[in-house]
Structures are given as structure tokens and as C-alpha cells.
Amino acid sequence: MLYTEAFARYKAKLKNVNWSVSAENSDGELVISLWKHRFTKPEGNTIKYIDFVTRWKGPGSNELKAKLQEAHANEQVIRPVIARTSDVNAVEAGIDASTLKNEFFVREDWFGTLTNWDGDNFEITFVRRSA
């Protein structure tokens, strides 16, 4: 699935298809592109995503930081676009991931809450439930 198609599955339109990593949909949910390798092992009906904004490079990181701040203040529901990369080490080193072979998919049955946010580090807890 293409990156833009994954966001469209949640009815979310990216501000800029070249660098945006997050967008709000018509239901008021925040849709974020998240790296598959940063998810924890599932525990029952839940799974966590742990990351930090300063690891993300480019203008999309500023947009993401603002969106996370808003999600934190408003207890906004978060929906995942899951990115699987061909080179986890490059992603972790902060290399421009758009140059890598990446695949995108969605989990329409996952609904997330921002459970940790300090202005950089963040944790999203997703619960699997019917859409």
C-alpha cells in the first residue's frame, strides 16, 4: 500500500506528502506513521509504541511534535499507519527514510492513546477493538 493510501484509509489527508508523518482525519483522530520495529510485544489486547521526536528529521518532526502536544492536551484518539523498512539501522541512525524501501499498512482495529509525552519522548498505547 502506498503511504498516501494508508492515510486515506483513515480519511486523513497529509499536509505535505513529501514530509508529513501525521494528519488529522474527519473524525478528529490523529493518524501517525509509526515504525513497525518500535512496537513492543503485544500484551493481550494492547500494544505500545515507544519513540522520541528528536530522532525524526525534517519538517515533519516539527509538525509531529505540535500534533502530539495537541493530542496530549485533548486526549485525542490516535490511529496507526505502520511503516516497515528495509533498513532498521538507517532509520534509527536518522537517515532520510524516504530513500529506503518501505512498506505501509494499517490496523483499523487499533485505537491509541498518548500515555507518555514529555515534549520529546512519547508512548502510545493501542487497544485492539472493533472499528
C-alpha positions as CSV (number, residue, x, y, z in Angstrom):
1,M,0.0,0.0,0.0
2,L,1.3,3.5,-0.8
3,Y,2.0,5.9,2.0
4,T,-0.9,8.3,1.0
5,E,-3.3,5.4,0.5
6,A,-2.6,4.3,4.1
7,F,-3.6,7.7,5.4
8,A,-6.6,7.8,3.1
9,R,-7.8,4.5,4.7
10,Y,-8.4,6.6,7.8
11,K,-9.8,9.5,5.8
12,A,-6.7,11.6,6.7
13,K,-5.0,13.9,4.2
14,L,-1.3,14.8,4.7
15,K,-0.5,18.5,4.7
16,N,2.6,17.7,2.6
17,V,3.1,14.2,1.0
18,N,6.9,14.7,0.9
19,W,7.4,15.2,4.6
20,S,4.3,15.0,6.8
21,V,4.2,12.0,9.1
22,S,0.9,12.8,10.8
23,A,-2.6,14.2,9.9
24,E,-6.0,14.5,11.4
25,N,-9.0,12.8,9.9
26,S,-12.6,13.9,9.6
27,D,-13.4,12.0,12.9
28,G,-11.0,14.2,14.8
29,E,-8.5,11.3,15.2
30,L,-4.7,11.8,14.8
31,V,-3.2,9.4,12.3
32,I,0.6,8.9,12.6
33,S,3.1,6.9,10.6
34,L,4.9,4.7,13.1
35,W,7.8,2.3,12.6
36,K,6.9,-1.4,13.0
37,H,10.2,-2.2,14.8
38,R,9.4,0.3,17.6
39,F,6.3,-1.5,18.7
40,T,6.5,-3.7,21.9
41,K,5.3,-7.2,22.0
42,P,1.5,-7.3,22.4
43,E,0.1,-8.0,25.8
44,G,-3.4,-9.3,25.5
45,N,-5.4,-6.7,23.6
46,T,-2.8,-3.9,23.8
47,I,0.4,-3.0,22.2
48,K,2.7,0.0,22.8
49,Y,4.7,2.2,20.5
50,I,7.7,4.0,22.0
51,D,9.8,6.7,20.3
52,F,11.1,10.2,20.6
53,V,10.5,13.2,18.2
54,T,14.1,14.4,18.0
55,R,15.1,11.1,16.3
56,W,12.8,12.2,13.4
57,K,14.4,14.5,10.9
58,G,13.0,17.2,8.6
59,P,9.9,19.5,8.8
60,G,7.6,16.6,9.6
61,S,9.2,16.3,13.0
62,N,8.0,19.8,14.0
63,E,4.5,19.1,12.7
64,L,4.5,15.8,14.6
65,K,5.6,17.5,17.8
66,A,2.8,20.0,17.6
67,K,0.3,17.3,16.8
68,L,1.4,15.2,19.8
69,Q,1.2,18.2,22.0
70,E,-2.4,18.7,20.8
71,A,-3.2,15.0,21.2
72,H,-1.9,15.1,24.8
73,A,-3.9,18.2,25.7
74,N,-7.2,16.9,24.1
75,E,-6.8,13.2,24.8
76,Q,-7.2,12.6,21.1
77,V,-7.6,9.1,19.7
78,I,-4.5,8.0,17.6
79,R,-4.6,5.7,14.6
80,P,-1.5,4.0,13.2
81,V,-0.1,3.8,9.7
82,I,2.6,1.2,10.2
83,A,5.8,1.5,8.3
84,R,8.1,-1.5,7.7
85,T,11.5,-0.6,6.4
86,S,14.2,-2.5,4.6
87,D,16.9,-0.9,6.8
88,V,16.1,-0.5,10.5
89,N,19.6,0.6,11.4
90,A,19.4,3.5,8.9
91,V,16.1,4.6,10.3
92,E,17.5,4.5,13.9
93,A,20.5,6.5,12.7
94,G,18.2,9.2,11.4
95,I,18.9,8.7,7.7
96,D,16.2,10.1,5.4
97,A,13.9,7.1,5.4
98,S,12.2,8.2,2.1
99,T,15.3,6.8,0.3
100,L,14.7,3.3,1.7
101,K,12.4,0.6,0.6
102,N,9.4,0.9,2.9
103,E,6.0,-0.8,3.1
104,F,2.9,0.7,4.7
105,F,-0.2,-0.9,6.2
106,V,-2.9,0.0,8.6
107,R,-4.6,-1.6,11.6
108,E,-8.1,-0.3,11.5
109,D,-8.9,-2.2,14.7
110,W,-6.2,-0.3,16.8
111,F,-7.2,2.8,18.7
112,G,-4.4,4.6,20.6
113,T,-4.0,7.0,23.5
114,L,-0.9,9.0,24.2
115,T,0.2,7.5,27.5
116,N,3.5,9.3,27.9
117,W,4.6,12.7,26.5
118,D,7.4,14.9,27.8
119,G,7.8,17.1,24.7
120,D,10.2,14.7,23.1
121,N,9.7,11.1,24.3
122,F,6.4,9.6,23.6
123,E,4.5,6.3,24.2
124,I,1.2,5.4,22.5
125,T,-0.8,2.5,23.9
126,F,-3.1,0.9,21.3
127,V,-6.0,-1.3,22.2
128,R,-7.5,-3.6,19.6
129,R,-11.2,-3.3,19.2
130,S,-13.9,-3.2,16.5
131,A,-13.7,-0.1,14.3
